[in-house]
Amino acid sequence: MNNTLRNKLNLLPFVKIDNKDVKKKLQNRPLTKIIVDILDGDLWSSKVSFWGNSILVFLISISALEVVFSSDDSLSYYSDYFNLIYYTSSVLFLLEIICRLSFANLINPNHHGIKGILIYLFSFYGLVDILSIIPFCTALFGINMFHFLGIIRIFRVWRIVRYIPAFSSISSAFKSKSDEILVTLLGVLLLSITLSAFIFYAELGMGSNDFRSIMDVFVWSLGKYTGDYGSIAEATPVTLIGKFLATLNGFLGLALFAVPAGLLGSAFIEELSEQKHKKNINNRLIEVNYYFDSGYKNRLLLNKRKSNFRYLSFEALQSRLIFSDDQILECVKEADNLRFRAMKSNEKLKFSDIKIIERYPKNTSYGCKLINPKSNVYIVNPLGAIERCISHFSHTIVDILGYNYISREIRLVDSDHEEIGGNKSKYYSDVDISISNKVPASFVDFMSDLDIIKKDDIVIILSSGASNRGQYIFEYGNYKGVEEVIDGVSTIDTIEILKSLKSGFENNLKEIDSSNYFDNYAIENHSIGNHDADWLGKAIRQKTDANVITIYINIDILTGEDKLYFSNLNVVLNSFENTFGNHNIN
C-alpha cells in the first residue's frame, strides 16, 4: 500500500453513515451499521467500507476466474479448488443479497418497505446479483440444471462495475452527448431507410429476387455496415443505380458508427480528464489537511495542549506545498469543510491584504454537531460562516475539554435572499416561520438540534465583538447596562455561575503580557444588551430553559498574531475548565 493510499485511508472514520435518520436508527446496532456502511456502494466512506468492499471485489474477481478456468478440461486436476471457490463465494454472495434485501430501506433511505426491495431487484446491479446466484440456489433445491444455468454465473463479473469509476464515466459521457448522438443516429437511419427504398425499387425493376422488401435492403445495409459477421448481407445489387445507391449507403454506414463514436470518445476523454483533475484536487486536499493537522503541538501558550492551525495563508501553502492560487481555490471549492477568507496583516490598513483558508468541522447540513453524553456544557457557535477564526477558537475548546458543540458553518439565506442567523434573527423567535418554506431545511435542522439541550444544561454562545469594545463581554438576556439577574428576563438562573466564570477570566488574564496589545483587558457586562426574543441566547432559553451566557470575544484577539490569540484561547480554556470541568472522554 503506497503512502498516498495509506494517508487517505488513515483520514477515514471507522464507520460512517451519512443519513442522520439511518444513523439514529442504528445507534445501538453496531453490526447492522457496519453492514449498511459496506453495502452503500461508497468505497471510500470509511475504513470498514474500504476493507469490506475490497473483500467483495476480491471474491467477485476470483469467482469470475473460477468460471473461466473450470471450463477448461485440461485444468480438471484443480476441480476441488474450483469447487471450494464456487461454494464459498456463492454462500457469501447469497448472504450479501439477503442483507441487501433485509436492509434495503437503510441502504437507500429514500425508498421504504417493499418499494426499496423492488427497486434493488430491478436495478442493473440487482439483476446481476440475482442472475449470478441462480445456479447455486437451484442446486440447493435439488434442481440439477448446472450445465444449463452455469454460464449465468459469468454475470457475477459485472458486479465489479460498482467499484470502477471508469464505467460511470461511460454513462456520464453518453449523457453529456446524448442529444448530439441521437440526432446523428436518427438522421443517418432516416437516410438509410430512404436509400433502401430506392435500392429495392431499382432492383425490383430489373427483376432481381435478392431483395424481397425494403426491410430486407435495410437489414442488408446493416450487415454491410458491421462487416456481415452474421452472414445476412450475401445479396448483391445488379443495377447500376442500385450499386451507386448501395455505395452511397455504405458511406452512411461509416457515419452511422464513426460520428457517434467520435462524439462518445471525445466525451469519454473529457470525463476521464475531469475525473483525473478531481483526483489531483483530492490528493492536494489530503496534503492541505495534513498541513492543518500538523498545527501547534506542545505549545507553551496552550500549556502544551495541541491545536490545529487556525488558518493557512496562500503564501504558506505555496511555499510548503508548491500550490498556485488557482489550485488552492480549487481545493476550497471542492472541499465541504474549507472556506476562503481575506484578512488584514495590520488593523490600520483599509483593505484586506492576506488571502487565507480556514478549515472547520462539518457533519450536518448547517455545520457541525458533536455530542458528549457525559457533558452538560454546550458551546454554540452561530457565526462560523461569517466571522474569522471563531470556529477554530470554539472547536479547539470543545476538542480539548470534551463539551457538546453546535456550530453553524454554512451561510444561510431565506426565500427573500436575506441572510439568516448570526447572533440575532427574526427566525429565532418565530417558530412558525422557522419551519416554513421561507427558510432552508438546514436552518430548520440547526434549530431542531438546539432542542437536545435540557433544562439543567449550561450553554455558552461564543461570538465576536467589535474592536472598539471590551476584550470580553458577557451577555445574559438583559437590557444594556442591567447586570443583575432578573427572573423571567435573564437567560441564567443565578449570578453565581457568572461570578465564577468571570473570576476565572480575571485570574487567568493576569498571566498575559498585554502591554503590546491593550492598555488593559476590559471585561464588560451587558454593554450590548440582548433582551428581545430575536437574540439566539433568548431563543435557546425559551426553547430549553437552560442557563445561557453569550460571550463576545474581541475581534482583535481572534484575528491577532499567534501569541495574542493562543494566550487568550488558553485563558478561556482554563476559565471554562475551572468553572465547568473537563469532560473529555478520550
PEDA-V747207 format. One record per residue. N is the residue number from 0. SS is DSSP state (a for helix, b for strand, c for the rest). PHI is phi in radians with two decimals (999 if undefined). PSI is psi in whole degrees, -180 to 180 (999 if undefined). Layout:
n=(N;N)
ss=(SS;SS)
phi=(PHI;PHI)
psi=(PSI;PSI)
This chain:
n=(0;1;2;3;4;5;6;7;8;9;10;11;12;13;14;15;16;17;18;19;20;21;22;23;24;25;26;27;28;29;30;31;32;33;34;35;36;37;38;39;40;41;42;43;44;45;46;47;48;49;50;51;52;53;54;55;56;57;58;59;60;61;62;63;64;65;66;67;68;69;70;71;72;73;74;75;76;77;78;79;80;81;82;83;84;85;86;87;88;89;90;91;92;93;94;95;96;97;98;99;100;101;102;103;104;105;106;107;108;109;110;111;112;113;114;115;116;117;118;119;120;121;122;123;124;125;126;127;128;129;130;131;132;133;134;135;136;137;138;139;140;141;142;143;144;145;146;147;148;149;150;151;152;153;154;155;156;157;158;159;160;161;162;163;164;165;166;167;168;169;170;171;172;173;174;175;176;177;178;179;180;181;182;183;184;185;186;187;188;189;190;191;192;193;194;195;196;197;198;199;200;201;202;203;204;205;206;207;208;209;210;211;212;213;214;215;216;217;218;219;220;221;222;223;224;225;226;227;228;229;230;231;232;233;234;235;236;237;238;239;240;241;242;243;244;245;246;247;248;249;250;251;252;253;254;255;256;257;258;259;260;261;262;263;264;265;266;267;268;269;270;271;272;273;274;275;276;277;278;279;280;281;282;283;284;285;286;287;288;289;290;291;292;293;294;295;296;297;298;299;300;301;302;303;304;305;306;307;308;309;310;311;312;313;314;315;316;317;318;319;320;321;322;323;324;325;326;327;328;329;330;331;332;333;334;335;336;337;338;339;340;341;342;343;344;345;346;347;348;349;350;351;352;353;354;355;356;357;358;359;360;361;362;363;364;365;366;367;368;369;370;371;372;373;374;375;376;377;378;379;380;381;382;383;384;385;386;387;388;389;390;391;392;393;394;395;396;397;398;399;400;401;402;403;404;405;406;407;408;409;410;411;412;413;414;415;416;417;418;419;420;421;422;423;424;425;426;427;428;429;430;431;432;433;434;435;436;437;438;439;440;441;442;443;444;445;446;447;448;449;450;451;452;453;454;455;456;457;458;459;460;461;462;463;464;465;466;467;468;469;470;471;472;473;474;475;476;477;478;479;480;481;482;483;484;485;486;487;488;489;490;491;492;493;494;495;496;497;498;499;500;501;502;503;504;505;506;507;508;509;510;511;512;513;514;515;516;517;518;519;520;521;522;523;524;525;526;527;528;529;530;531;532;533;534;535;536;537;538;539;540;541;542;543;544;545;546;547;548;549;550;551;552;553;554;555;556;557;558;559;560;561;562;563;564;565;566;567;568;569;570;571;572;573;574;575;576;577;578;579;580;581;582;583;584;585)
ss=(c;c;a;a;a;a;a;a;a;a;c;c;c;c;c;c;c;c;c;a;a;a;a;a;a;c;c;c;c;a;a;a;a;a;a;a;a;a;a;c;c;c;c;c;c;c;a;a;a;a;a;a;a;a;a;a;a;a;a;a;a;a;a;a;a;a;a;a;a;a;c;c;a;a;a;a;a;a;a;a;a;a;a;a;a;a;a;a;a;a;a;a;a;a;a;a;a;a;a;a;a;a;c;a;a;a;a;c;c;c;c;c;a;a;a;a;a;a;a;a;a;c;c;a;a;a;a;a;a;a;a;a;a;a;a;a;a;a;a;a;c;c;c;c;c;a;a;a;a;a;a;a;a;a;a;a;a;a;a;a;a;a;a;c;a;a;a;a;a;a;a;a;a;a;a;a;c;a;a;a;a;a;a;a;a;a;a;a;a;a;a;a;a;a;a;a;a;a;a;a;a;a;a;a;a;c;c;c;c;c;c;c;c;a;a;a;a;a;a;a;a;a;a;a;a;c;c;c;c;c;c;c;c;c;c;c;c;c;c;a;a;a;a;a;a;a;a;a;a;a;a;a;a;a;a;a;a;a;a;a;a;a;a;a;a;a;a;a;a;a;a;a;a;a;a;a;a;a;a;a;a;a;a;a;a;a;a;a;a;a;a;a;a;a;c;b;b;b;b;a;a;a;c;c;b;b;b;c;c;c;c;b;b;a;a;a;a;a;a;a;a;c;c;c;a;a;a;a;a;a;a;a;a;a;c;c;c;b;b;b;b;b;b;c;c;c;c;c;c;c;c;c;c;b;b;b;b;b;b;c;c;c;c;c;c;c;b;b;b;b;c;c;c;c;c;c;b;b;b;b;b;c;c;c;c;c;c;c;c;a;a;a;a;a;a;a;a;a;a;a;a;c;c;b;b;b;b;b;c;c;c;b;b;c;c;c;c;c;b;b;c;c;c;b;c;a;a;a;a;c;a;a;a;a;c;c;c;c;c;c;a;a;a;a;a;a;a;a;a;a;a;a;c;c;c;c;c;b;b;b;b;b;b;b;b;c;c;c;c;c;c;b;b;b;b;c;c;c;c;c;c;c;c;c;c;c;c;c;c;c;c;c;c;c;a;a;a;a;a;a;a;a;a;a;a;a;a;a;a;c;c;c;c;c;c;c;c;c;c;c;c;c;b;b;b;c;c;c;c;c;c;c;c;c;b;a;a;a;a;a;a;a;a;a;c;c;b;b;b;b;b;b;b;b;a;a;a;a;c;c;c;a;a;a;a;a;a;a;a;a;a;a;a;a;a;a;a;a;a;a;c;c;c;c;c;c)
phi=(999;-1.29;-1.12;-1.08;-1.13;-1.11;-1.11;-1.12;-1.19;-1.13;-1.34;-1.34;-1.24;-1.15;-2.35;-2.47;-2.08;-1.29;-1.25;-1.21;-1.19;-1.13;-1.04;-1.19;-1.10;-1.69;-1.00;-1.90;-2.25;-1.08;-1.15;-1.09;-1.06;-1.12;-1.11;-1.10;-1.09;-1.21;-1.51;-1.33;1.55;-1.67;-1.10;-1.85;-1.35;-2.86;-1.11;-1.05;-1.12;-1.09;-1.26;-1.11;-1.27;-1.13;-1.13;-1.10;-1.07;-1.09;-1.12;-1.08;-1.14;-1.24;-1.26;-1.16;-1.13;-1.08;-1.08;-1.21;-1.34;-1.21;-1.40;-1.64;-1.06;-1.20;-1.85;-1.09;-1.03;-1.71;-1.05;-1.11;-1.18;-1.09;-1.15;-1.07;-1.10;-1.07;-1.22;-1.12;-1.15;-1.14;-1.08;-1.16;-1.19;-1.13;-1.11;-1.09;-1.10;-1.06;-1.14;-1.12;-1.27;-1.19;-1.95;-1.01;-1.28;-1.58;-1.19;-2.22;-1.16;-1.31;-2.12;-1.74;1.03;-1.13;-1.08;-1.09;-1.13;-1.14;-1.09;-1.15;-1.07;-1.78;-1.42;-1.02;-1.20;-1.12;-1.12;-1.08;-1.03;-1.17;-1.06;-1.26;-1.75;-0.98;-1.01;-1.16;-1.16;-1.12;-1.14;-1.07;-1.65;1.39;-1.58;-1.53;-2.09;-1.02;-1.17;-1.38;-1.71;-1.01;-1.12;-1.10;-1.08;-1.15;-1.08;-1.03;-1.12;-1.25;-1.18;-1.25;-1.02;-0.93;-1.90;-1.99;-1.03;-1.06;-1.18;-1.18;-1.15;-1.08;-1.09;-1.13;-1.11;-1.12;-1.10;-1.20;-2.02;-1.09;-1.14;-1.10;-1.13;-1.09;-1.11;-1.10;-1.09;-1.11;-1.11;-1.14;-1.13;-1.11;-1.14;-1.14;-1.12;-1.09;-1.14;-1.08;-1.14;-1.11;-1.07;-1.03;-1.28;-1.16;-1.25;-1.10;-1.16;-1.65;1.37;-1.26;-1.86;-1.22;-2.02;-1.54;-2.81;-1.10;-1.11;-1.03;-1.14;-1.13;-1.11;-1.02;-1.08;-1.08;-1.08;-1.14;-1.02;-1.72;1.56;0.96;-1.21;-1.66;0.94;-1.97;-2.26;-1.49;-1.22;-2.41;-1.10;-1.91;-1.53;-1.12;-1.17;-1.12;-1.15;-1.10;-1.16;-1.13;-1.11;-1.08;-1.12;-1.14;-1.10;-1.12;-1.08;-1.07;-1.15;-1.02;-1.85;-1.20;-1.17;-1.07;-1.13;-1.14;-1.08;-1.16;-1.11;-1.14;-1.14;-1.15;-1.11;-1.06;-1.15;-1.13;-1.11;-1.15;-1.14;-1.10;-1.10;-1.14;-1.10;-1.10;-1.13;-1.10;-1.12;-1.16;-1.09;-1.07;-1.14;-1.11;-1.12;-1.18;-1.13;-1.03;-1.20;-1.09;0.64;-1.85;-2.07;0.97;-1.40;-1.10;-1.11;-1.91;0.94;1.12;-1.41;-1.70;-2.54;-1.27;-1.05;-1.34;-2.81;-2.17;-1.38;-1.04;-1.10;-1.14;-1.15;-1.21;-1.32;-1.61;-1.89;1.01;-1.77;-1.46;-1.02;-1.10;-1.15;-1.15;-1.15;-1.09;-1.08;-1.10;-1.17;-1.39;-1.35;-1.79;-2.38;-2.18;-2.50;-1.59;-2.35;-2.13;-2.31;-1.71;-1.31;-2.55;-1.10;-1.33;-1.24;-1.47;-2.22;-1.22;-2.20;-2.13;-1.71;-2.32;-2.17;-1.91;-1.98;-2.43;-1.32;-2.47;-2.47;-2.34;-1.16;-1.78;2.78;-2.48;-2.38;-2.16;-2.09;-2.03;-1.08;-1.56;-2.03;-1.94;-1.86;-2.04;-1.78;-1.97;-2.05;-1.56;-2.01;-0.97;-1.31;-1.96;-1.81;-1.27;1.21;-1.17;-1.20;-1.11;-1.04;-1.25;-1.23;-1.09;-1.05;-1.14;-1.12;-1.47;-1.74;1.30;-1.41;-1.30;-2.52;-2.31;-2.31;-1.61;-1.97;-2.01;-1.18;-2.15;-2.27;-1.53;-1.16;-1.65;1.14;-1.69;-1.16;-1.91;1.80;1.40;-1.28;-2.41;-2.81;-1.13;-1.37;-1.19;-1.63;-1.79;-1.12;-1.09;-1.20;-1.16;-1.90;-1.60;-1.36;-1.27;-2.06;-1.23;-1.08;-1.14;-1.23;-1.08;-1.08;-1.06;-1.18;-1.18;-1.20;-1.19;-1.22;-1.30;-1.24;-1.90;-0.99;-1.51;-1.40;-2.00;-2.00;-1.96;-1.62;-1.71;-2.37;-1.83;-1.94;-1.14;-1.17;-1.55;-1.86;-1.12;-1.19;-2.38;-2.20;-1.76;-2.17;-2.56;1.60;-1.68;-1.21;-1.01;1.50;-1.65;-1.82;-1.25;-1.43;-2.00;-1.07;1.51;-2.04;-1.21;-1.71;-2.22;-1.48;-2.54;-1.33;-1.09;-1.11;-1.23;-1.06;-1.09;-1.19;-1.13;-1.07;-1.09;-1.07;-1.07;-1.17;-1.30;-1.21;-1.10;-1.46;-1.60;-1.48;-1.67;-1.05;-1.46;-2.13;-2.31;-1.09;-2.82;-1.49;-1.83;-1.92;-1.97;-2.03;0.85;-1.52;-1.89;1.51;-2.41;-1.61;-1.58;-1.26;-1.38;-1.39;-1.05;-1.03;-1.13;-1.10;-1.14;-1.06;-1.17;-1.31;-2.15;1.14;-1.41;-1.41;-2.18;-2.19;-1.73;-2.02;-1.64;-1.84;-0.96;-1.09;-1.14;-1.28;-1.11;-1.85;-1.31;-1.18;-0.95;-1.06;-1.15;-1.09;-1.30;-1.18;-1.26;-1.06;-1.15;-1.03;-1.15;-1.02;-1.13;-1.15;-1.13;-1.12;-1.15;-1.52;-1.94;1.57;-1.85;-1.92;-1.20;-1.69;-1.34)
psi=(121;168;-39;-45;-42;-43;-42;-40;-37;-28;-15;146;164;-49;142;125;116;-42;122;-30;-43;-42;-40;-41;-34;14;-40;23;73;-39;-45;-38;-42;-43;-47;-40;-40;-39;-2;-5;-5;106;-36;25;-29;171;-43;-45;-41;-51;-37;-46;-28;-39;-42;-42;-41;-44;-41;-45;-47;-32;-35;-40;-35;-41;-43;-50;-29;-16;-9;114;-27;-14;19;-22;-27;18;-34;-39;-40;-42;-39;-45;-43;-53;-39;-50;-37;-42;-45;-40;-35;-41;-38;-45;-41;-42;-40;-37;-41;-37;26;-39;-18;-35;-42;87;-10;-15;113;155;-140;-27;-44;-40;-45;-40;-40;-46;-35;11;167;-49;-34;-44;-41;-44;-48;-46;-40;-19;-9;-47;-41;-42;-41;-37;-35;-33;13;11;104;81;32;-45;-29;-42;-9;-36;-23;-25;-22;-19;-21;-30;-24;-14;-21;-14;-30;-31;9;106;-28;-32;-39;-27;-37;-45;-44;-40;-43;-42;-38;-26;18;-40;-47;-43;-43;-44;-43;-48;-44;-42;-45;-42;-41;-43;-38;-42;-40;-47;-34;-38;-43;-43;-44;-49;-29;-42;-35;-35;-25;6;16;138;6;-29;111;-14;168;-36;-37;-43;-41;-45;-41;-41;-44;-40;-41;-38;-39;7;3;45;-20;6;50;6;51;-17;160;130;144;-21;156;-45;-34;-42;-40;-46;-35;-39;-44;-38;-32;-40;-37;-34;-39;-42;-35;-35;-37;-46;-52;-37;-39;-43;-47;-39;-45;-39;-38;-41;-42;-42;-43;-39;-40;-41;-41;-40;-44;-36;-41;-39;-43;-39;-39;-36;-38;-43;-40;-43;-38;-34;-46;-44;-26;-38;-149;117;133;38;136;-30;-26;23;44;19;160;142;141;163;141;-28;165;129;157;-39;-40;-42;-39;-37;-33;-41;-4;49;144;169;-43;-40;-38;-44;-34;-41;-44;-42;-37;-35;152;9;23;148;152;137;160;135;165;137;-19;129;-17;-16;148;-25;151;137;4;129;128;164;141;148;140;153;141;119;10;174;-28;-15;-104;140;120;126;127;107;-15;-2;143;15;131;129;121;127;102;-5;12;-38;-15;-44;147;136;-8;-32;-43;-44;-50;-40;-34;-40;-47;-41;-37;-39;-9;27;168;155;129;115;129;112;-3;135;131;139;152;-174;-17;10;26;140;140;144;-149;-157;-30;136;142;-22;-14;-38;-19;97;-40;-40;-38;-18;11;-178;-3;-24;152;158;-30;-32;-39;-40;-43;-47;-36;-38;-22;-19;-15;-14;135;171;-42;3;162;126;124;115;118;125;175;143;155;153;-21;7;-176;163;-34;133;126;124;139;45;7;172;161;130;-8;117;-24;158;124;121;129;-9;-53;157;11;155;-30;150;-14;-42;-37;-42;-43;-42;-45;-38;-40;-43;-48;-43;-42;-29;-23;-23;-7;134;96;2;-30;-6;-51;149;-41;160;126;124;117;154;124;48;-4;-52;119;68;-23;169;-9;-9;142;-42;-41;-42;-43;-42;-43;-37;-35;-19;21;167;123;125;130;127;119;125;128;134;-27;-29;-47;-36;6;179;165;-44;-44;-47;-53;-29;-38;-35;-39;-38;-48;-42;-50;-39;-44;-43;-41;-35;-45;-12;171;119;17;123;1;999)
